[in-house]
């Protein structure tokens, strides 16, 4: 167990490959830690060549076993990593820092969890171990304060899409799902139906959304009023309004491929519905079926059928539960 000075701020290094959906999981846990104990957070993006990135993490660690090999010059007290490219840097930090560095890996590392001080993984991954904690979905950054700040920051743009509003979050092709023309057509019908009912629609695409689907959404909704489409690939747009969409929405529709977006949506306490995707796994949703069932039981998340009414539920705050486990593990939080 690392030695912690209770009179000093914790130093926490967030390690990722820089992708927003990956980094936000580690950053969300770090920010939750900072809400419990004074913490200095530093974000570090691992940058490597294509060939090195393709190597298995254990091979990466064999080739580069020092934190400096990954651009890490200052040893933190806590290192939180997420994503495959964060594994070798965490192993390097542990090798160099020993008991003075507490390492946390988020997701299933697909290697012995004992190589980290704590592993936090989604329940539907089925990972188990002495130092493994599981949760519904993944850690996230969503708080009432963050959402309120983003709504305020985007007040001018949001005024053009007055309430009632529905956020529509579109993912894309992944290891488990495909955004096919058939399911895209269902997404189009859902969005058009909402506009026809008098809702403002705030639609966000992701890096995984195919270009043809993104372009078709823009074309389909170009002349519709009360529509805001965020597409990070289009130039001349404001900063990413994702959290403003979550904060301003009266209901949220999420494609079922994204654990992150589903979890973040449920962290708002608002009605959440899924939009379909095509599963790559024969026989259906596979391990995602457990996630869908957990979210249905806990947050009343069901497929969207045109109506945004849903029973109330308590905000899903699994990030808080995980950080309480973390502070116990590092012996910095007094539960008295």
ROVO-787250 format. One record per residue: residue in one letter; x, y, z of N, C-alpha, C, CB in turn. Coordinates in steps of 0.001 Angstrom, whole numbers, plus 500000, padded with zeros to 6 digits. Glycine has a CB too. Layout:
<nodes>
AXYZXYZXYZXYZ ...
</nodes>
This chain:
<nodes>
X500842498812500000500000500000500000500884501247500000499044500001501224 X500602502227499164501465503401499080501415504235500349501074504254497893 X502492504952500619502539505837501766501920507170501373503994506022502274 X500951507638502180500214508850501848500379509882502943498734508542501629 X500739511100502609500820512215503536499454512877503602501920513230503108 X498764512719504710497407513228504828497355514753504819496772512703506091 X498463515421505070498478516877505132498775517514503781499496517337506144 X499088516716502808499421517241501484498379516803500468500822516774501048 X498280517563499382497364517183498310497861515911497642497221518322497273 X496937515069497257497295513900496477497721514331495085496125512905496407 X498622513604494507498983513839493109498458512665492296500541514008492930 X497639512982491318496978511940490535497257512145489049495454511937490804 X497786511128488425498089511166486995497039510358486238499518510615486711 X496368510989485286495367510330484442496041509965483122494105511255484205 X496073508677482813496808508189481646495832507583480637497879507144482066 X495938508023479377495087507479478316495728507752476967493662508089478375 X495054507288475912495549507596474560494945508888474021495235506441473603 X494173509581474844493637510881474463492239510863473887494528511499473494 X491721509685473540490344509647473033489390510047474147489985508233472486 X488434510914473820487568511470474852486849510391475660486554512393474224 X486268509406474967485511508379475666486367507532476590484826507496474677 X487649507399476255488583506641477093489078507512478242489777506124476254 X489569508694477918490127509569478943489090509951479993490697510822478304 X487840510202479563486821510663480504486511509643481597485557510996479759 X486737508359481327486515507357482365487528507528483502486609505935481770 X488799507650483134489842507838484144489735509212484792491230507660483519 X489448510224483976489324511582484506488121511695485433489204512596483362 X487030511005485095485860511036485957486157510485487338484734510261485331 X486916509386487405487284508815488700488209509766489457487962507440488514 X489149510385488741490077511320489382489331512533489926491164511769488390 X488396513063489162487629514226489625486751513872490815486766514784488491 X486217512654490814485432512207491975486325512101493210484753510842491686 X487555511649493028488519511598494130488786513004494659489841510935493674 X488910513971493753489192515351494160488039515961494941489492516208492940 X486839515442494749485696515947495525485708515423496966484379515550494842 X486476514379497222486583513820498561487854514253499282486530512322498492 X488891514524498520490195514861499111490937515781498149491041513568499412 X491603516774498675492352517691497827493310516910496946493117518723498675 X493159517090495638493921516282494684494379517141493516493078515096494176 X495633517019493171496175517693491988496174516696490832497624518249492256 X495369516991489806495192516065488683496004516536487483493697515938488304 X496772515620486923497513515878485689497075514861484647499058515810485926 X496813515321483440496409514421482355497617514148481467495234515031481522 X497815512881481157498939512494480296498434511633479146500024511732481107 X498729512062477936498340511322476735499551510545476222497787512285475633 X499382509227476111500457508371475629500529508477474103500238506891476078 X501699508806473607501889508942472164502961507963471719502276510401471778 X502575507035470852503505506023470356503275505811468873503344504692471127 X504236505186468236504099504872466828503076503761466595505442504474466253 X502614503654465383501575502678465035502011501249465339501214502801463560 X503251500910465037503748499559465268503777499237466763505149499395464662 X504248500188467569504310499964469017502901499835469596505074501117469714 X501963500654469131500582500595469631499945499244469352499739501703469002 X500358498594468267499771497306467906500301496152468762500038497017466446 X501412496358469473501985495292470304501111495042471532503425495654470738 X501067493792472026500365493523473277500986494332474415500399492013473607 X500195494723475406500724495552476498501944494957477200499647495784477511 X501966493656477452503130493063478110504394493208477264502871491589478406 X504227493120475940505373493313475055505802494778475065505036492858473617 X504834495678475092505172497097475186505998497358476445503891497964475191 X505582496748477558506289496950478822507696496357478776505498496331479973 X507844495233478092509171494631477933510094495556477146509065493265477228 X509536496196476139510328497083475291510605498424475959509620497307473973 X509643498899476723509764500203477387509292500051478825508937501311476638 X510218499920479751509875499595481137510027500762482098510723498465481609 X510331501952481579510498503119482445509411504143482152511897503747482255 X508902504838483164507892505873482913508340506921481902507530506554484204 X509615507279481930510123508283480992509990507838479547511573508592481294 X509968506508479317509791505999477951508443506408477373509923504475477928 X507500506745478248506159507147477810505923508644478014505096506346478564 X507005509351478298506914510797478481506515511222479869505954511357477519 X506526510292480833506154510612482209507421510935482992505371509433482874 X507553512190483419508776512636484074508645512749485583509192513953483515 X507421512939486086507202513128487527506367511977488060506505514492487819 X506822511365489138506111510229489713504901510713490514507054509394490608 X503701510196490227502510510573490989502320509656492188501266510536490097 X501420510053493101501047509162494183500022508141493722500507509954495356 X499158508568492787498123507705492229498152507851490717496710508057492803 X498080506739490005498007506758488548496755506000488132499290506134487899 X495876506675487383494633506064486917494685505999485401493375506866487406 X494610504796484859494696504620483420493469503939482866495923503830483063 X493175504248481628492067503598480927492460503416479467490747504429481051 X492080502284478919492416501993477531493701501197477421492538503276476740 X493787500432476355494896499498476174496267500163476227494743498786474866 X496380501387475688497682502056475644498119502590477001497641503188474650 X497245502529478001497623502986479347498222501867480191496411503568480062 X498100500623479739498517499492480573500026499486480809498089498178479925 X500819499533479761502275499485479918502802500664480748502948499476478545 X502329501894480530502785502992481393502459502764482867502161504294480939 X501282502186483172500954501897484568501911500851485143499497501410484688 X502218499827484353503167498806484811504548499420485045503262497655483784 X504928500353484183506226501019484343506247501885485600506545501877483107 X505149502574485860505065503396487063505156502534488319503762504206487068 X504484501383488285504506500495489448505897499905489667503481499370489278 X506560499541488586507903498973488703508868499990489294508410498498487335 X508745501228488869509670502267489319509295502810490690509711503401488313 X508000503048490895507563503697492126507255502756493270506374504505491850 X507010501494492960506722500519494000505545500909494865507924500322494858 X505750500872496186504672501163497134504329502642497235505045500655498489 X505075503490496539504766504919496562503810505322495447506040505726496454 X503476504408494565502541504692493470501405503675493517503267504653492080 X500186504180493600499003503315493597498413503344492197497945503771494670 X498354502186491538497901502131490149496478501599490055498841501261489316 X495675502281489266494281501897489033494072501756487532493287502944489644 X493553500612487115493225500438485700491719500290485556493959499207485099 X491147501009484604489715500965484330489488500184483044489116502398484224 X488566499251483054488244498288482004488881496930482349488742498800480607 X488636495963481510489260494651481656490627494696480975488359493517481044 X491725494515481730493053494630481119493444493413480274494087494840482197 X492690492320480391492993491081479675494389490555480027492883491305478163 X494788490821481251495970490206481852495713490147483353497298491014481515 X496630489588484111496417489365485533496109490689486244497653488689486161 X494906490831486834494567492090487519495511492416488671493149492025488042 X496203491418489209497099491648490333498300492512489959497574490329490884 X498488492752488675499577493635488264499258495099488559499866493455486777 X498015495368488963497595496710489352497132496664490807496458497246488413 X497095497814491461496586497853492834495066497735492860497023499147493529 X494415498230491827492960498155491738492552498146490275492291499337492488 X491614497264489949491021497236488609489526497483488755491302495868487879 X489007498425487973487575498736487956487051498363486582487299500255488283 X486108497436486542485624496913485265484098496880485244486193495505485007 X483499496960484049482046496840483943481579495455484382481588497120482506 X480431495397485035479892494110485458479733493158484284478556494303486152 X479319493689483135479008492799482010480255492200481360478213493553480968 X481454492640481794482681492002481297482977490693482016483863492947481452 X482355490491483170482521489226483892483876489031484538482276488105482972 X484606490109484791485935490002485404485796489857486920486807491242485053 X486633489022487518486610488835488962488041488697489469485762487594489350 X488254489067490725489573488955491327489605489675492652490644489509490397 X490640489397493423490754489963494767490807491483494750491986489420495456 X491447492057493744491566493515493678490729494096492538493032493917493506 X489658493389492168488768493838491096487455494337491692488504492695490080 X487035495510491270485726496041491616484925496212490329485847497394492390 X483653495800490355482829495920489155481706496926489390482248494547488752 X481205497473488292480184498504488365479267498403487153480823499904488451 X478112499022487249477234499135486081477845500174485149475758499529486494 X478248499763483975478821500696483012480244501070483337477990501932482938 X480545502365483229481911502842483390481921504158484155482592503010482023 X483062504524484772483140505810485467482928506958484484484500505961486182 X482430508074484985482194509222484098482358510522484861480788509151483469 X482291511620484141482520512950484711481228513672485084483299513795483736 X480080513069484842478809513776484985478511514110486445477674512940484401 X478295515408486694477803515912487969476808517027487673478978516418488879 X475988517372488655475051518482488459475804519762488134474176518685489710 X476922519984488787477716521199488577478262521254487154478873521267489588 X478821520148486683479371520121485325478287520389484291480040518772485043 X477126519761484455476039519959483494475543521399483527474879518995483785 X475379521965484728474895523341484848475875524327484209474673523701486326 X477160524118484434478170525006483841478126524953482321479571524629484334 X477955523758481768477924523626480311476654524202479709478059522172479917 X475524524041480382474284524657479906474446526174479872473084524258480809 X475054526731480908475282528174480953476237528612479845475837528584482322 X477288527838479613478272528197478586477675528189477184479452527243478640 X476650527361476971476042527240475649474640527847475615475985525775475231 X474387528810476495473040529385476615472561530013475310473016530429477722 X473442530688474593473040531347473343472604530320472306474194532201472786 X473380529258472160473046528220471179471792527456471599474225527245471003 X471648527188472895470486526436473372469196527220473214470671526051474826 X469298528542473244468099529370473062467472529157471694468440530844473248 X468255528696470743467742528445469387467018527110469286468882528482468378 X467157526274470321466447524994470363465687524922471695467446523773470205 X464602525667471803463906525800473089463297524496473585462825526836472976 X463071524438474887462434523270475510461004523119474989462436523401477063 X460520521871475005461165520645475492462210520129474507460115519561475749 X463279519565475051464402519134474229464688517653474459465652519976474535 X465147516991473397465598515601473497467009515517472921464621514623472744 X467938514964473684469288514714473192469317513342472525470336514797474348 X469919513285471340470050512031470596471538511790470385469271512078469218 X472065510741470992473496510463470982473764509251470103474029510227472421 X474450509480468990474681508443467988476116507939468068474379508975466576 X476271506641468283477598506023468275477947505548466879477661504851469266 X478453504317466790478828503825465471479400502429465529479822504753464832 X480085502076464484480646500739464356481763500526465371481168500511462934 X481736499373466054482728499032467069483068497552466952482208499370468497 X483775497018467938484108495595467931482860494729468074485094495277469052 X481814495290468643480618494493468953479390494878468141480295494622470406 X479376496083467570478180496574466895478506497207465541477464497582467776 X477483497261464714477598497908463414476430498865463230477640496860462270 X476725500040462689475654500963462323475339500708460852476063502476462581 X474315499909460630473927499522459280472932500519458702473330498111459276 X472739500534457377471720501410456784470330501168457364471680501214455281 X470051499926457712468718499605458252468496500263459615468543498077458375 X469488500161460515469292500783461828469395502302461724470324500249462842 X470205502789460797470262504242460584468884504767460191471307504598459491 X468169504025459390466829504448458990465905504527460208466249503479457939 X466080503613461161465287503680462392465659504920463199465492502408463242 X466933505275463216467355506487463912466727507720463264468893506605463911 X466713507745461937466089508867461215464624509002461568466239508687459703 X463915507885461578462486507934461886462252508436463310461849506546461702 X463092507994464237462941508439465624463131509949465740463945507713466531 X464180510468465093464467511903465167463367512711464499465818512218464514 X462943512302463312461884513024462613460592513001463412461654512426461227 X460317511871464055459114511767464863459138512732466042458942510349465358 X460306512897466660460433513835467772460193515272467317461814513711468413 X460788515641466187460595516997465658459126517219465315461481517232464407 X458488516219464725457068516329464366456190516518465599456617515086463595 X456631515957466742455871516097467985456099517448468660456240514981468942 X457011518245468146457262519565468719458460519647469640456075520004469456 X459262518584469690460474518620470504461621519252469729460857517207470963 X462470519985470452463761520349469882464675519137469994464380521599470603 X465494518931468974466404517782468960467838518282468949466134516865467734 X468644517757469881470077518040469940470785516725469630470514518627471357 X471309516613468432471877515350467959473392515439467926471331514990466563 X474037514448468543475498514399468580475984513099467959476020514536470031 X476915513203467035477557512017466472478908511812467173477744512159464917 X479533510670466916480811510363467551481868510074466489480668509163468513 X483080509829466934484155509503465995483879508192465271485495509421466726 X483079507331465891482791506030465283481598506070464333482538505005466363 X480899507192464289479759507293463376480263507327461927478907508562463694 X479799506430461063480257506448459671479941507779458993479615505302458889 X480810508197458085480614509476457397479267509537456691481734509711456391 X478862508434456064477604508460455316476410508689456232477420507158454546 X476458508134457453475362508324458407475360509746458938475474507326459570 X476529510259459245476650511628459733476121512615458687478120511950460085 X476551512413457460476123513315456384474624513223456132476882513001455098 X474067512023456267472635511873456033471815512547457127472270510399455943 X472287512473458378471591513192459452471570514695459153472273512922460824 X472707515223458720472783516649458404471840517014457261474218517039458043 X471818516182456234470945516436455088469479516314455477471266515469453949 X469152515299456252467769515042456648467197516176457490467681513737457416 X468051516752458361467556517736459316467917519165458942468090517429460678 X468484519342457754469010520658457360467937521741457424469589520593455947 X466732521456456951465686522464456884464704522375458051464941522335455583 X464943521470458977464046521359460128464390522425461161464132519949460759 X463378523004461760463591523983462816463788523254464145462398524976462900 X464358523975465111464564523455466460465437522199466444463218523150467122 X466493522230465635467437521110465564468861521655465677467255520300464233 X469665521004466517471084521331466636471854520029466457471418522018468024 X472677519973465399473504518801465141474952519134465465473362518328463671 X475533518342466358476954518494466644477718517415465895477235518416468173 X478667517839465085479508516917464325480929517437464412479034516785462829 X481768516756465182483118517258465417483968517281464156483797516423466464 X483537516613463098484294516614461850483983517826460975484012515346461080 X482934518575461334482592519761460556483315520966461131481064519997460543 X483834521795460266484590522964460709483643524099461086485568523425459612 X484188525049461842483431526248462156482405526090463248482763526720460956 X482425524971463980481456524778465052482031525213466396481016523316465115 X481154525412467346481576525758468695482222524536469345480377526267469539 X482715524718470562483279523584471292482219522504471473483831524035472664 X482687521311471783481785520172471919480718520442472987482580518902472270 X479432520427472620478362520729473573477771519486474232477268521490472879 X478496518384474229477956517109474699477333517214476091479049516061474710 X478082517792477048477550517889478404476411518901478487478659518271479379 X476429519898477621475299520835477565474044520121477064475632522042476648 X474214519230476098473081518433475613472483517614476758473522517499474455 X473359516953477539472874516145478653472157517019479682474037515388479315 X472716518195479952472142519066480962470838519711480540473116520122481317 X470699520025479251469512520749478772468378519830478349469886521633477613 X468650518543478188467645517614477652466577517284478687468315516325477172 X465379517078478181464292516538478998464274515019478938462943517100478537 X464864514459477908465007513010477751466207512770476847463697512350477158 X466761511558476905467985511253476168467828509925475453469208511220477112 X468164509912474154468175508689473352469626508352473041467332508853472034 X470014507091473250471412506674473084471461505389472267472104506471474466 X472315505328471274472493504063470557473109503041471501473384504252469290 X472691501798471365472999500786472374474415500236472300472040499664472252 X475272500772471443476647500306471334477577500910472379477170500612469972 X477168502013473011478107502773473835477816502640475324478074504231473442 X478658501893476023478559501799477480478727503170478117479610500825478032 X479690503943477624479961505256478202478754506175478112481146505898477511 X478196506323476913477101507265476737475851506820477480476794507438475266 X475596505518477540474449505023478300474621505343479785474274503500478094 X475821505109480312476085505374481728476002506863482028477462504833482128 X476587507684481154476544509131481358475113509651481311477394509842480305 X474315509122480402472919509543480317472171509215481602472232508877479122 X472397508027482134471709507615483363472223508367484587471872506116483577 X473406508956484484473940509757485584473225511096485699475435509984485395 X472369511439484730471597512682484796470288512509485556471310513191483397 X469809511274485689468520511033486322467331511288485406468395511886487535 X467594511559484133466521511849483181466070510587482461466976512897482164 X464882510606481821464452509435481051465468509106479957463059509677480428 X465868507848479891466862507397478912466282506231478122468199506983479612 X466459506278476811465966505237475924467083504832474975464716505715475140 X467039503578474526468048503107473583467536503169472154468472501685473924 X468480503410471248468245503272469814469012502041469349468687504563469021 X468472501295468402469081500005468047470390500138467282468117499201467227 X471188499089467372472363498892466533472372497434466104473689499280467285 X473131497112465073473257495727464623474395495065465378473497495653463089 X474109493940466027475138493232466781475986492380465851474505492359467874 X477291492385466096478200491540465317478222490112465842479611492120465335 X477676489917467028477716488600467661476488487801467249477791488728469204 X476699486591466801475586485731466426474695485472467633476097484406465837 X473418485649467455472477485367468540472090486578469351473050484352469444 X472645487771469018472165488953469709473218489754470421471154488569470667 X472844490316471574473639491340472239474850490795472985472779492093473189 X474921489483473231476060488926473962476147489508475359477360489185473208 X477363489870475780477547490375477146476826491698477370479029490544477447 X476521492437476292475793493702476447474379493474476968475740494450475113 X473851492266476792472502491973477291472437492197478793472093490524476950 X473520491858479510473545492079480955473521493565481274474781491426481579 X474264494364480510474248495815480716472854496370480506475235496508479774 X472207495974479402470864496485479115469892496115480235470355495936477769 X470009494890480734469105494454481802469381495227483090469250492939482048 X470642495441483402470987496215484597470439497635484523472502496253484784 X470562498246483349470075499617483190468549499669483176470629500230481903 X467934498640482670466472498578482711465993498457484154465949497389481868 X466617497562484911466218497350486299466497498580487163466942496139486872 X467626499199486928468064500300487788467501501659487361469573500363487801 X467412501894486049467075503238485548465902503248484564468286503846484879 X465224502125484417464055502005483520464407502304482063462943502952483976 X465631501957481656466057502194480275465462501114479372467615502209480165 X464709501547478362464083500625477414464249501176476009462579500407477748 X464030500347474981464094500854473609463075501971473368463860499714472617 X463467502944472577462601504080472279461498503664471315463416505244471690 X460275504013471688459120503688470845458264504909470546458271502624471512 X458851506109470680458140507318470310457660508160471476456993506964469480 X457668507606472703457175508305473873458325508517474850456018507524474538 X458525509748475344459644510009476247459243509940477723460235511367475946 X458032509518478013457620509366479404458234508087479988456069509334479518 X458730508190481225459340507033481890459254507221483395460820506842481446 X459242506130484162459207506248485625460477506927486144459043504855486276 X460379507652487259461573508294487836462517507267488448461166509321488901 X463765507637488577464769506787489222465818507681489861465425505801488200 X466529507142490826467628507878491435468815507906490478468032507247492789 X469492509033490460470665509195489589471616508008489760471402510528489903 X472106507489488641473087506405488671474465507005488928473072505587487337 X474986506800490123476280507375490488477250506278490907476118508406491622 X477547505404489971478496504325490236479922504851490406478452503301489105 X480202506015489810481535506600489960481818506903491423481667507880489116 X480811507427492122480966507710493554481263506419494324479692508391494116 X480553505368494004480768504099494703482188503588494465479738503047494242 X482672503732493241484014503260492928485085504102493622484234503275491421 X484878505419493698485907506248494328485926506020495834485670507740494018 X484794505670496412484805505328497831485628504065498070483371505138498352 X485537503118497150486404501937497226487861502338497084486028500913496141 X488135503240496161489510503686495932490102504332497179489561504670494764 X489357505253497791489939505944498943490138505001500124489053507113499358 X489293504009500234489523502998501276490802502229500986488323502024501373 X490983501906499718492168501127499353493446501898499635492115500734497880 X493443503168499437494669503941499660494695504586501050494809505023498585 X493710504276501858493694504688503254493773506200503427494830504037503986 X492939506926502656492958508385502779491600508937503192493392509017501466 X490639508078503304489297508576503574488774507988504875488349508241502413 X488400508849505801487896508426507101486385508400507061488398509358508225 X485792507226507275484343507063507126483567507388508395484031505656506702 X484221507945509383483530508208510653482376509178510472484507508760511686 
</nodes>
